[in-house]
């Protein structure tokens, strides 16, 4: 029987992989992909809780708003990455150290 | 029971697809390969939504993530590399400390959620959710709905403003 904890484990794995991408990748676009993985894992949690413990659709409404915010975040994040590429000619996050003292 | 077995097969299929392609996203050396693996991750998550009876969200996931965000990320990869640069490598940084932290976080999360006694109410039957979600968005959640639309507008205008070349 597939229960709540199955979905939570899948979501925990997605979350861990997301923070792995955020921690360990040097490319800014790849870090953005990790953030998308983290947001997807949160969404999966909310949908699973909404199915298994609540009797209403509130969890799914939350997911819709998270998807909206994720779309806005991806657009603004890529815009920042593109202008960073224009300035320092690289998307390597280690090279973005202009403010470093 | 036959239906139970079928449910298990479907669940494990989508879960394996999601996690395996997410592993490729994180560990692939080639950036283009990462982006295309992300397609399968989003598809697997959409399948899990459908499995959970969230049909509207599964469709939304496909339209927004696969049709929008993934294409945006692909543009991001293509625009930030030289066109003749066919092997778009992405190096890793602090690989083993990061792996250690990730393993600790994952084992902590799974320990906690396996030990917790979740309240499990009676599962309602799977029913189409689109009409109910639309009604909720137009009644109870009308203010967040409007705020979200303004947020999207501001974000899109801001993104266009940031990437525009300054005319000098």
Interface residues (C-beta under 8 A of the other chain):
Chain A: X1 X2 X3 X4 X5 X6 X7 X8 X9 X10 X12 X13 X14 X15 X16 X17 X18 X19 X20 X21 X23 X24 X25 X26 X27 X28 X29 X30 X32 X33 X34 X36 X37 X40 X43 X44 X47 X48 X50 X51 X52 X53 X54 X55 X57 X58 X60 X61 X63 X64 X65 X67 X68 X69 X70 X71 X72 X73 X74 X75 X76 X78 X79 X80 X81 X82 X83 X85 X91 X94
Chain B: X4 X7 X8 X11 X15 X18 X19 X22 X23 X25 X26 X31 X34 X35 X38 X41 X42 X45 X48 X49 X51 X52 X53 X54 X56 X57 X60 X61 X64 X65 X68 X69 X72 X73 X75 X76 X77 X79 X80 X90 X91 X92 X93 X94 X95 X97 X98 X99 X101 X102 X103 X105 X106 X109 X110 X113 X114 X118 X119 X120 X121 X123 X124 X129 X132 X133 X136 X137 X141 X144 X148 X151 X152 X155 X156 X158 X159 X160 X162 X163
